[in-house]
């Protein structure tokens, strides 16, 4: 199944288009509700995984909207970040953008773990696409 994984880093969100293998909510270290997603990245042959407690949303399909760029070009050349690293404005900006996009396009949200207090979806247990 082709999915788009949006995950938060130091300078806002990034998007990765992957072929999903499995995903589940499980215990990880001291966290009881960590999200584990196993996948093969586009044009890669090795399986990879992301385990996140928050800051991740998975949408069904590829070709979705790209997150806002964290950097701006300077007049004299080069670039600088719009905000400092881990600034809350990156998250607020992304949340508003993705919520509007999902509402307008009717995109299926497979998992929404953007805040540490909630993990939406996967109510029916782990999803495995392994043959």
FIBA-818230 format. One line per 2 residues: number of its first residue (from 1); for each residue x, y, z of N, C-alpha, C, O. Coordinates in nm, 3 decimals, padded with zeros to 5 digits. Example, Ala and Ser with C-alpha at 12.3 -4.5 7.8 and 13.67 -1.06 7.14 Angstrom:
BEGIN
1	01.319:-00.569:00.780:01.230:-00.450:00.780:01.320:-00.330:00.780:01.424:-00.332:00.846 ~ 01.285:-00.225:00.708:01.367:-00.106:00.714:01.290:00.003:00.787:01.341:00.114:00.804;
This chain:
BEGIN
1	00.085:-00.118:00.000:00.000:00.000:00.000:00.089:00.124:00.000:00.180:00.136:00.082 ~ 00.063:00.214:-00.091:00.140:00.338:-00.098:00.084:00.439:00.002:-00.036:00.465:00.005;
3	00.174:00.495:00.083:00.135:00.594:00.183:00.235:00.708:00.185:00.348:00.695:00.138 ~ 00.192:00.820:00.240:00.278:00.936:00.262:00.292:00.955:00.412:00.193:00.970:00.483;
5	00.417:00.954:00.459:00.444:00.972:00.601:00.497:01.114:00.621:00.599:01.152:00.564 ~ 00.428:01.190:00.703:00.474:01.323:00.742:00.526:01.312:00.884:00.456:01.263:00.972;
7	00.649:01.356:00.908:00.706:01.348:01.042:00.779:01.478:01.075:00.833:01.546:00.988 ~ 00.778:01.510:01.204:00.834:01.635:01.250:00.982:01.620:01.284:01.024:01.522:01.345;
9	01.058:01.720:01.240:01.200:01.725:01.273:01.231:01.858:01.340:01.141:01.928:01.386 ~ 01.357:01.893:01.345:01.399:02.017:01.411:01.344:02.141:01.341:01.314:02.240:01.407;
11	01.331:02.135:01.209:01.284:02.251:01.132:01.156:02.218:01.058:01.151:02.224:00.936 ~ 01.052:02.182:01.133:00.923:02.158:01.072:00.905:02.013:01.030:00.972:01.923:01.080;
13	00.812:01.992:00.936:00.774:01.859:00.891:00.839:01.825:00.757:00.869:01.913:00.676 ~ 00.861:01.694:00.736:00.909:01.641:00.610:00.809:01.535:00.563:00.732:01.482:00.642;
15	00.812:01.505:00.434:00.722:01.405:00.378:00.804:01.297:00.308:00.900:01.327:00.237 ~ 00.765:01.172:00.329:00.830:01.059:00.264:00.721:00.972:00.201:00.627:00.934:00.270;
17	00.733:00.942:00.074:00.638:00.854:00.006:00.696:00.714:00.005:00.805:00.692:-00.047 ~ 00.623:00.618:00.064:00.676:00.484:00.087:00.572:00.378:00.055:00.454:00.407:00.037;
19	00.619:00.254:00.049:00.532:00.138:00.038:00.521:00.077:00.178:00.620:00.027:00.233 ~ 00.402:00.082:00.235:00.379:00.040:00.372:00.386:-00.112:00.385:00.330:-00.184:00.302;
21	00.455:-00.159:00.487:00.459:-00.301:00.519:00.368:-00.329:00.638:00.285:-00.420:00.632 ~ 00.383:-00.253:00.747:00.298:-00.270:00.864:00.305:-00.145:00.951:00.398:-00.066:00.941;
23	00.204:-00.130:01.038:00.208:-00.024:01.138:00.126:-00.068:01.258:00.026:-00.138:01.246 ~ 00.173:-00.023:01.374:00.106:-00.061:01.498:00.137:00.040:01.608:00.235:00.114:01.601;
25	00.052:00.041:01.708:00.077:00.118:01.829:00.128:00.019:01.932:00.064:-00.083:01.957 ~ 00.245:00.049:01.992:00.305:-00.045:02.087:00.385:00.030:02.192:00.404:00.152:02.182;
27	00.432:-00.042:02.291:00.519:00.016:02.392:00.659:00.031:02.334:00.706:-00.055:02.259 ~ 00.724:00.141:02.369:00.861:00.164:02.325:00.929:00.248:02.432:00.886:00.360:02.461;
29	01.036:00.194:02.491:01.105:00.258:02.602:01.004:00.289:02.712:00.933:00.200:02.758 ~ 00.996:00.414:02.755:00.902:00.449:02.861:00.765:00.488:02.810:00.679:00.526:02.889;
31	00.742:00.482:02.680:00.615:00.525:02.622:00.524:00.404:02.596:00.569:00.302:02.545 ~ 00.396:00.419:02.632:00.302:00.309:02.610:00.234:00.317:02.474:00.185:00.216:02.425;
33	00.231:00.434:02.411:00.159:00.453:02.285:00.249:00.505:02.175:00.221:00.609:02.115 ~ 00.356:00.435:02.148:00.444:00.473:02.038:00.391:00.411:01.908:00.337:00.301:01.908;
35	00.407:00.482:01.799:00.362:00.435:01.668:00.483:00.381:01.593:00.582:00.451:01.574 ~ 00.472:00.255:01.549:00.578:00.193:01.470:00.527:00.173:01.328:00.423:00.110:01.307;
37	00.600:00.225:01.231:00.565:00.210:01.090:00.683:00.144:01.020:00.794:00.196:01.024 ~ 00.659:00.031:00.956:00.763:-00.039:00.878:00.729:-00.024:00.731:00.613:-00.039:00.690;
39	00.831:00.007:00.650:00.807:00.040:00.510:00.933:00.024:00.427:01.043:00.010:00.479 ~ 00.911:00.025:00.295:01.021:00.037:00.199:01.005:00.172:00.133:00.898:00.204:00.080;
41	01.110:00.251:00.134:01.106:00.381:00.069:01.103:00.362:-00.082:01.147:00.259:-00.133 ~ 01.052:00.461:-00.152:01.045:00.455:-00.297:01.185:00.432:-00.356:01.280:00.502:-00.321;
43	01.196:00.335:-00.444:01.320:00.298:-00.513:01.429:00.245:-00.420:01.547:00.251:-00.454 ~ 01.390:00.193:-00.306:01.484:00.131:-00.212:01.447:-00.015:-00.196:01.331:-00.051:-00.215;
45	01.544:-00.099:-00.161:01.512:-00.240:-00.147:01.509:-00.288:-00.003:01.456:-00.395:00.025 ~ 01.564:-00.210:00.090:01.567:-00.252:00.229:01.451:-00.194:00.309:01.409:-00.080:00.287;
47	01.400:-00.275:00.400:01.292:-00.233:00.489:01.347:-00.135:00.591:01.458:-00.152:00.642 ~ 01.268:-00.033:00.622:01.305:00.063:00.726:01.187:00.077:00.821:01.077:00.028:00.794;
49	01.211:00.146:00.932:01.104:00.167:01.030:01.119:00.304:01.094:01.229:00.358:01.104 ~ 01.007:00.359:01.136:01.003:00.481:01.216:00.921:00.449:01.339:00.812:00.393:01.330;
51	00.974:00.485:01.454:00.900:00.471:01.579:00.892:00.611:01.638:00.993:00.672:01.671 ~ 00.769:00.660:01.651:00.747:00.797:01.697:00.643:00.798:01.808:00.548:00.720:01.807;
53	00.663:00.887:01.903:00.565:00.906:02.009:00.468:01.016:01.967:00.350:01.011:02.003 ~ 00.516:01.114:01.894:00.431:01.221:01.842:00.497:01.279:01.717:00.607:01.240:01.679;
55	00.427:01.373:01.656:00.483:01.440:01.539:00.483:01.358:01.412:00.576:01.369:01.332 ~ 00.378:01.275:01.391:00.371:01.196:01.267:00.225:01.180:01.226:00.137:01.163:01.310;
57	00.202:01.185:01.095:00.070:01.157:01.038:00.093:01.077:00.910:00.184:01.108:00.833 ~ 00.012:00.975:00.888:00.024:00.888:00.770:-00.104:00.899:00.689:-00.213:00.875:00.739;
59	-00.088:00.936:00.560:-00.200:00.949:00.467:-00.191:00.839:00.361:-00.082:00.804:00.317 ~ -00.305:00.786:00.321:-00.309:00.685:00.215:-00.275:00.752:00.081:-00.322:00.861:00.052;
61	-00.193:00.685:00.002:-00.160:00.733:-00.132:-00.037:00.822:-00.137:00.020:00.860:-00.035 ~ 00.003:00.853:-00.262:00.117:00.940:-00.288:00.068:01.067:-00.357:-00.048:01.076:-00.395;
63	00.157:01.162:-00.372:00.126:01.284:-00.446:00.049:01.387:-00.367:-00.022:01.470:-00.425 ~ 00.061:01.383:-00.236:-00.009:01.480:-00.152:00.071:01.610:-00.142:00.182:01.621:-00.193;
65	00.010:01.706:-00.077:00.070:01.838:-00.057:00.203:01.827:00.019:00.217:01.744:00.109 ~ 00.299:01.910:-00.017:00.428:01.912:00.051:00.422:02.008:00.170:00.355:02.111:00.162;
67	00.491:01.975:00.279:00.491:02.065:00.395:00.562:02.196:00.362:00.644:02.200:00.270 ~ 00.531:02.303:00.435:00.597:02.432:00.410:00.748:02.420:00.429:00.795:02.349:00.518;
69	00.822:02.490:00.346:00.969:02.489:00.355:01.012:02.568:00.478:00.956:02.674:00.507 ~ 01.109:02.516:00.549:01.156:02.581:00.672:01.257:02.692:00.646:01.291:02.767:00.738;
71	01.304:02.703:00.522:01.411:02.799:00.493:01.368:02.902:00.390:01.285:02.875:00.303 ~ 01.426:03.021:00.401:01.402:03.130:00.307:01.534:03.169:00.242:01.639:03.163:00.306;
73	01.529:03.208:00.116:01.649:03.256:00.048:01.680:03.398:00.091:01.590:03.479:00.113 ~ 01.809:03.426:00.104:01.854:03.561:00.137:01.889:03.637:00.011:01.927:03.576:-00.089;
75	01.878:03.768:00.014:01.907:03.849:-00.104:02.052:03.834:-00.151:02.077:03.831:-00.272 ~ 02.145:03.825:-00.060:02.286:03.815:-00.096:02.331:03.673:-00.123:02.451:03.649:-00.139;
77	02.240:03.578:-00.128:02.273:03.437:-00.148:02.263:03.362:-00.017:02.267:03.423:00.090 ~ 02.249:03.235:-00.024:02.235:03.153:00.096:02.090:03.146:00.143:01.998:03.189:00.073;
79	02.072:03.091:00.260:01.938:03.079:00.315:01.944:03.080:00.467:02.050:03.062:00.527 ~ 01.828:03.102:00.528:01.816:03.097:00.673:01.681:03.039:00.708:01.587:03.046:00.629;
81	01.671:02.981:00.827:01.544:02.924:00.868:01.447:03.035:00.906:01.487:03.141:00.953 ~ 01.319:03.007:00.884:01.216:03.106:00.917:01.200:03.123:01.067:01.176:03.234:01.115;
83	01.214:03.014:01.141:01.205:03.017:01.287:01.324:02.940:01.341:01.395:02.874:01.265 ~ 01.348:02.947:01.473:01.455:02.868:01.533:01.412:02.721:01.538:01.295:02.690:01.519;
85	01.507:02.632:01.562:01.474:02.489:01.561:01.377:02.455:01.673:01.380:02.514:01.781 ~ 01.291:02.360:01.646:01.186:02.311:01.736:01.087:02.420:01.779:01.026:02.410:01.885;
87	01.071:02.521:01.697:00.975:02.628:01.727:00.833:02.574:01.708:00.807:02.502:01.612 ~ 00.742:02.609:01.797:00.604:02.561:01.791:00.530:02.610:01.667:00.433:02.548:01.624;
89	00.576:02.718:01.609:00.509:02.772:01.490:00.515:02.676:01.372:00.424:02.674:01.290 ~ 00.622:02.594:01.361:00.628:02.493:01.255:00.509:02.398:01.267:00.442:02.369:01.168;
91	00.483:02.350:01.389:00.373:02.256:01.411:00.237:02.318:01.386:00.151:02.255:01.323 ~ 00.215:02.440:01.434:00.087:02.507:01.412:00.062:02.531:01.263:-00.049:02.512:01.214;
93	00.165:02.573:01.194:00.153:02.599:01.050:00.121:02.469:00.974:00.035:02.468:00.887 ~ 00.190:02.361:01.009:00.166:02.233:00.943:00.027:02.180:00.976:-00.044:02.132:00.887;
95	-00.014:02.187:01.103:-00.146:02.138:01.143:-00.258:02.207:01.066:-00.350:02.141:01.018 ~ -00.250:02.338:01.054:-00.352:02.413:00.979:-00.354:02.371:00.833:-00.461:02.352:00.775;
97	-00.236:02.356:00.773:-00.224:02.319:00.632:-00.280:02.179:00.606:-00.359:02.159:00.514 ~ -00.238:02.080:00.688:-00.278:01.942:00.663:-00.425:01.918:00.697:-00.492:01.842:00.628;
99	-00.476:01.983:00.801:-00.618:01.969:00.836:-00.707:02.022:00.723:-00.808:01.960:00.689 ~ -00.670:02.136:00.667:-00.747:02.193:00.555:-00.739:02.102:00.433:-00.839:02.079:00.367;
101	-00.621:02.051:00.403:-00.601:01.963:00.288:-00.684:01.836:00.300:-00.751:01.796:00.205 ~ -00.681:01.772:00.416:-00.757:01.648:00.438:-00.907:01.674:00.427:-00.979:01.594:00.368;
103	-00.953:01.786:00.482:-01.096:01.819:00.476:-01.141:01.846:00.333:-01.248:01.801:00.293 ~ -01.060:01.918:00.256:-01.098:01.953:00.119:-01.090:01.834:00.024:-01.178:01.817:-00.060;
105	-00.986:01.753:00.036:-00.963:01.643:-00.058:-01.023:01.511:-00.015:-01.035:01.419:-00.096 ~ -01.062:01.499:00.111:-01.118:01.374:00.160:-01.017:01.261:00.164:-01.052:01.145:00.142;
107	-00.894:01.293:00.192:-00.786:01.195:00.196:-00.803:01.106:00.320:-00.842:01.155:00.426 ~ -00.773:00.977:00.306:-00.783:00.885:00.418:-00.661:00.900:00.508:-00.548:00.885:00.463;
109	-00.685:00.931:00.636:-00.579:00.941:00.736:-00.567:00.804:00.803:-00.660:00.760:00.870 ~ -00.453:00.737:00.786:-00.434:00.605:00.844:-00.393:00.614:00.990:-00.436:00.533:01.072;
111	-00.311:00.711:01.022:-00.273:00.732:01.161:-00.239:00.879:01.182:-00.177:00.942:01.097 ~ -00.281:00.931:01.295:-00.255:01.070:01.330:-00.197:01.075:01.470:-00.269:01.060:01.569;
113	-00.067:01.096:01.478:00.003:01.102:01.606:00.076:01.236:01.616:00.194:01.241:01.651 ~ 00.004:01.343:01.586:00.068:01.475:01.589:00.085:01.530:01.729:00.172:01.614:01.750;
115	00.006:01.486:01.824:00.027:01.531:01.962:00.054:01.409:02.048:00.000:01.301:02.022 ~ 00.134:01.425:02.151:00.173:01.312:02.234:00.059:01.251:02.313:00.073:01.139:02.363;
117	-00.052:01.321:02.326:-00.161:01.271:02.410:-00.262:01.186:02.334:-00.346:01.122:02.395 ~ -00.255:01.185:02.200:-00.354:01.109:02.125:-00.290:01.033:02.011:-00.192:01.078:01.951;
119	-00.344:00.918:01.980:-00.308:00.844:01.860:-00.439:00.802:01.798:-00.504:00.709:01.845 ~ -00.478:00.870:01.692:-00.604:00.840:01.624:-00.579:00.733:01.519:-00.469:00.724:01.464;
121	-00.678:00.655:01.491:-00.675:00.545:01.394:-00.614:00.421:01.458:-00.583:00.423:01.577 ~ -00.598:00.318:01.384:-00.550:00.187:01.431:-00.635:00.135:01.546:-00.584:00.064:01.633;
123	-00.762:00.169:01.548:-00.850:00.125:01.655:-00.872:-00.027:01.651:-00.907:-00.088:01.752 ~ -00.851:-00.086:01.536:-00.874:-00.230:01.520:-00.747:-00.310:01.533:-00.743:-00.425:01.490;
125	-00.643:-00.253:01.592:-00.517:-00.324:01.613:-00.418:-00.300:01.501:-00.439:-00.213:01.417 ~ -00.308:-00.377:01.500:-00.202:-00.357:01.401:-00.250:-00.383:01.259:-00.341:-00.463:01.236;
127	-00.188:-00.315:01.166:-00.214:-00.336:01.024:-00.089:-00.399:00.965:00.021:-00.344:00.978 ~ -00.103:-00.513:00.902:00.009:-00.580:00.840:-00.027:-00.611:00.695:-00.135:-00.663:00.666;
129	00.064:-00.578:00.605:00.041:-00.603:00.464:00.137:-00.708:00.410:00.148:-00.727:00.289 ~ 00.206:-00.776:00.501:00.303:-00.878:00.460:00.230:-00.996:00.398:00.124:-01.037:00.445;
131	00.290:-01.049:00.294:00.228:-01.163:00.224:00.267:-01.293:00.287:00.224:-01.399:00.241;
